[in-house]
Amino acid sequence: MSTVYIARVKEVAARSIGGEMMIMSARDSTLFSLNETATAIWQAADGVTPLAEIVQHGVCAQFDVDPATALRDAEELVERLAQHGILKLSDHPIVEAK
């Protein structure tokens, strides 16, 4: 996968409970429970930081995981969340007009 940028979609309901995120998609009412690793990715999804950097600094720095495995798993996670309208994915930074 090439450089990927991720941004949280505003049309979701999200709440942190005990270090994990509960997120409901406004698109299809799917409820997601994100573990600590997925929560770290979700919280860092600012639209301007590449996913590989988020994984390196936010996941590998916090959790004992192989960087290649962590990136592959993160790519699968963000693809799945994007399919449900939870995240936006792009090959360039995602900058929203304020």
N, C-alpha and C positions, 0 to 999 in steps of 0.2 A: 504494500500500500504506500502511496506517496505521502507527502506531508499532509496531515489532516488537522484542521482546526475545529474545535467543538464549542458550542455555546448552548446554554440552557434556554429552553423555550419558556416564555413568560406565561403561557396558557396551561399551566399545570398547578396542582396543589401539592406542596412539598412540606414535609415536617421532619425534623431531626428528632429521633428517639433513641437515646442510649448510644450515640455514636453512629447510628445507621439512619438512612433516609427512607421515608415512605413517600412515594410519589404516585400521583394519579394523573393519567393522561386525560386531557380534556377532549381529545380526538375520539377515543374509543372506551374511556372509563377503565382502562386497564390499570391495575394497582401493582406497583413495583416496590419491593423491599430490597434496598441496596445494602450489601454488606459494607464493612469498613473500607475495603479497597475500592469498591465501586463508588462509595460516598466521597472518598478523596478525589476521584476523577470528576464526579458531578460538581463538587464544590470548586474545583479549579477550572471548570469549563467557562472561561471568560471570553472566548471567541478570538483571542489574539495570541494565546500560548499554544504552540503545536502539541498535539497529543503525545508525541514521543518525549517532549520535555516534561509534560505533566507526569508521565509514567516514571521518567528518570528521577525527578525531584520530589514528586508527591507520593509515588507508590514504592519504588525501589528504596528510597531513603527511609521510609517508615516500616516497610515489611520485608521479611527475608524471602526474596523471590528473584529468580533468574530474570535479568532484564529482557531477554528475547521472549521468554514465556509471558512476562508481564505485558509487554507491548502487544503481542498476539492476542492475549485475552482481552486487553483493553480495546483493541480494534473490533473484536467480536461484540463486546458489550456496547460500545457506542453505536455500532451499526444497528443492533437490536433496539436500542433506545430511540434512535432516529426513526426507525420504521414505525414506532408507536407515537411519534410526535413529541418525544420527551427532550431530545437534543437536535440541534442543527449541526450538520457536517458540511465542511467546505474545504477546498484545496487552497484557499487564501483566507486571510484573517476576516472574521465576521465582525463588522463594526456597525452597530445599530445607530440610527439617527435618534438624538435625544429630544 
